[in-house]
């Protein structure tokens, strides 16, 4: 049975006399599959909720039980929801399909001795049923050799979102949405309206929020940071890689960008400000200041111990750079080399001294050519004195040189 097959029907008593017209069903959403607990009817111009225990059947005719008479109204509780008013046409996060869908109808079924809400219909057939032309459309489809499919999503696989349309105190999205990959969460929030987007985003922990923001389209990133409280937005920016935070702040209005920078931790804000000082089309504009560096006079075992410290955590660890006092770059070795060499070997005895580097002002085209020529995953950026300023990674270069149309594909 579907909800729309019940809405609008007359409620009759056991003598087949019309008592009122059904306008909605009420269910207890605190349960996994919400049981119907009441039938809302319009009687003599007013609405009342008849307890479901007084209903003999809903289909094909909505009928009162013999002797039910005027058994009073069902008192509404916090966990009760009107299925039509609160769910039809609502946006629902399908956490299995990683998308946002619109509810066209609701599927009901009898089990456990109760009529329960078991799924949402988000397909074309549900929409046709809703507007009353399902049978007509099915006949047309049959003549054309087509089949109208019903797309039902299990109620357990959706998360209703609250918005200004109707306050809903259901399970919060973070229960299951936060378990998705950040790229999938980004796909979901891109489909939401601003209020629902903010609701989902604020439910995420800072790390997940930062990863999700990185995966989102630029216009969505800007919209989210504009909508969040400044303190929350700055906390998220601190969780991001410095180059990613700089890219995002560069897209914001200057006033908002300055506000968020001023609320960030001083050291992290200073790194981002430095990156913002470079033009977008040079190495300094896309480099990150988050890289792994060790001194030359320690052993491989000591270097690994240094890299394990939380403050040295780097998202993309391809190479370990060797720096002397003043951050002067003197060598490099791959993470694989560091792991496989004799733990007692000194870093300066195993590092590569022939370095390929670029200056912060090096054009991106030259950066890309060097990375391709020497088959590099990352390229160090040094100043005039040879001090390591940052690192350009291959994913950032590809993101800029690949045509936008190819990236969409």
Residue pairs with C-beta under 8 A, 6 or more apart in sequence:
1 58
1 59
1 107
1 108
1 109
1 115
2 105
2 106
2 107
2 108
2 121
2 126
2 129
3 25
3 83
3 84
3 88
3 105
3 106
3 108
4 105
4 129
4 130
5 59
5 129
6 22
6 25
6 58
6 59
6 62
7 22
7 23
7 24
7 84
8 21
8 22
8 23
9 21
9 22
9 61
9 62
10 18
10 19
10 20
10 21
10 22
10 61
10 62
11 18
11 19
11 20
11 21
11 22
11 39
11 41
11 50
11 62
11 63
11 64
12 18
12 19
12 61
12 62
12 63
12 64
13 19
13 63
13 64
13 68
14 56
14 63
14 64
14 65
14 66
14 67
19 41
19 43
19 64
20 41
20 42
20 43
20 44
20 48
21 41
21 42
22 39
22 40
22 41
22 62
23 40
23 41
23 42
23 47
23 84
24 39
24 40
24 82
24 83
24 84
24 85
25 36
25 38
25 39
25 40
25 82
25 83
25 84
25 108
26 36
26 37
26 38
26 39
26 40
26 49
26 52
26 74
26 76
26 80
26 81
26 82
26 83
27 34
27 35
27 36
27 37
27 80
27 81
27 83
27 116
27 117
28 34
28 35
28 37
28 77
28 79
28 80
29 79
29 80
29 81
29 170
30 79
31 116
32 155
32 156
33 111
33 116
33 117
33 118
33 155
33 156
34 81
34 116
34 117
34 155
35 112
35 114
35 115
35 116
35 117
36 52
36 83
36 108
36 114
36 115
36 116
36 117
37 51
37 52
37 74
37 80
38 49
38 50
38 51
38 52
38 74
38 80
39 49
39 50
39 52
39 55
39 58
39 62
40 47
40 48
40 49
40 50
40 82
41 47
41 48
41 49
41 50
48 73
49 73
49 74
49 76
50 64
50 71
50 73
50 74
51 71
51 72
51 73
51 74
52 74
52 115
53 65
54 64
54 65
54 68
54 71
55 62
55 63
55 64
55 65
56 63
56 64
56 65
56 66
57 63
58 115
78 169
81 87
81 168
81 170
83 106
83 117
85 166
86 166
86 168
87 103
87 106
87 120
87 160
88 103
88 104
88 105
88 106
88 130
89 102
89 103
89 104
90 102
90 103
90 160
90 161
90 165
91 100
91 101
91 102
91 161
91 163
91 191
91 192
91 193
91 196
92 100
92 101
92 102
92 103
92 120
92 122
92 153
92 158
92 159
92 160
92 161
93 99
93 100
93 158
93 159
93 161
93 173
93 177
93 188
93 200
94 100
94 101
94 122
94 153
94 157
94 158
95 157
95 158
95 159
95 176
95 177
95 180
96 153
96 157
97 153
98 180
98 184
98 187
98 188
99 187
99 188
99 191
100 188
100 191
100 192
101 120
101 122
101 153
102 122
103 120
103 121
103 122
104 121
104 122
104 123
104 126
104 127
104 129
104 130
105 120
105 121
105 126
105 127
105 129
105 130
106 117
106 119
106 120
106 121
107 117
107 118
107 119
107 120
107 121
107 152
108 115
108 116
108 117
108 118
109 115
109 116
109 118
110 116
117 155
118 154
118 155
119 152
119 153
119 154
119 155
120 152
120 153
120 155
120 158
121 129
121 150
121 151
121 152
122 151
122 152
122 153
123 149
123 150
123 151
123 152
124 148
124 149
124 151
125 134
125 148
125 149
125 150
125 151
126 150
126 151
128 134
128 137
128 148
134 148
137 148
138 148
141 147
141 148
159 170
159 171
159 173
159 175
159 176
159 177
160 168
160 170
160 171
161 168
161 173
161 192
161 196
161 199
161 200
162 168
162 169
162 170
162 196
162 199
163 193
163 195
163 196
163 199
164 195
172 203
173 199
173 200
173 203
174 203
174 204
177 185
177 188
177 200
177 203
177 204
178 185
178 203
178 204
178 205
178 208
180 188
182 208
182 211
182 212
182 214
182 215
183 215
185 200
185 204
185 208
185 212
185 215
186 212
186 213
186 215
186 216
186 217
186 220
188 200
189 197
189 200
189 201
189 212
189 216
189 220
189 224
190 216
190 217
190 220
192 200
194 223
194 227
197 220
197 223
197 224
197 227
198 224
198 227
198 228
201 209
201 212
201 224
201 228
202 228
202 232
204 212
206 235
206 236
206 239
207 239
209 236
209 239
210 236
210 237
210 239
210 240
213 221
213 224
213 225
213 236
213 240
213 248
214 240
214 241
214 244
216 224
218 251
221 248
221 251
222 248
222 251
222 252
225 233
225 236
225 237
225 248
225 252
225 256
225 260
226 252
226 256
228 236
230 259
230 260
230 263
231 263
233 260
234 260
234 261
234 263
234 264
237 245
237 248
237 249
237 260
237 264
237 272
238 245
238 264
238 265
238 268
240 248
241 288
241 290
241 315
242 268
242 271
242 272
242 275
242 288
242 289
242 290
243 275
243 286
243 287
243 288
243 289
243 290
243 390
243 396
244 288
245 272
246 272
246 275
246 276
247 286
249 257
249 260
249 261
249 272
249 276
250 257
250 276
250 280
252 260
261 269
261 272
261 273
262 269
264 272
271 289
274 289
275 284
275 285
275 287
275 288
275 289
275 390
277 284
278 284
278 285
278 360
278 361
279 285
280 286
281 363
281 364
282 360
282 361
282 362
282 363
282 364
283 358
283 359
283 360
283 361
283 362
283 363
283 364
283 367
283 379
283 381
283 392
284 360
284 361
284 381
284 389
284 390
285 364
286 364
286 392
286 396
286 397
286 400
287 360
287 381
287 389
287 390
287 391
287 392
287 396
288 390
288 391
288 392
288 393
288 396
289 389
289 390
290 314
290 315
290 391
291 314
291 321
291 378
291 380
291 388
291 390
291 391
292 307
292 312
292 314
292 317
292 319
292 320
292 321
292 335
293 320
293 321
293 322
293 323
293 327
293 388
294 303
294 306
294 307
294 320
294 321
294 322
294 323
294 347
295 322
295 323
295 324
295 347
296 322
296 324
296 330
296 331
296 346
296 347
296 348
296 351
297 346
297 347
297 348
298 306
298 346
298 347
299 343
299 344
299 345
299 346
299 347
300 338
300 341
300 342
300 343
300 344
300 345
300 346
300 347
300 350
301 343
301 344
303 320
303 338
303 347
304 338
304 339
304 343
306 312
307 317
307 320
316 378
316 393
316 395
317 335
318 334
318 335
318 377
318 378
318 393
319 332
319 333
319 334
319 335
319 377
319 378
319 391
320 332
320 333
320 334
320 335
320 338
321 329
321 331
321 332
321 380
321 388
321 391
322 329
322 330
322 331
322 332
322 333
322 347
322 348
322 351
323 329
323 330
323 388
324 330
326 385
326 387
327 387
327 388
328 385
328 386
328 387
328 388
329 355
329 357
329 380
329 382
329 386
329 387
329 388
330 348
330 351
330 353
331 347
331 348
331 351
331 352
331 353
331 355
332 351
332 352
332 355
332 380
333 347
333 350
333 351
333 352
337 350
338 350
341 350
355 380
356 370
356 374
356 376
356 379
356 380
357 379
357 380
357 381
357 382
358 366
358 367
358 370
358 379
358 380
358 381
358 382
358 392
359 381
359 382
359 383
359 384
360 381
360 383
360 389
360 390
362 381
364 397
364 400
364 401
365 401
367 379
367 392
367 397
368 397
368 401
370 376
370 379
371 377
371 379
371 392
371 394
371 397
376 394
377 393
377 394
378 391
378 392
378 393
378 394
379 391
379 392
380 388
380 390
380 391
381 388
381 389
381 390
381 391
381 392
382 388
382 389
383 389
399 407
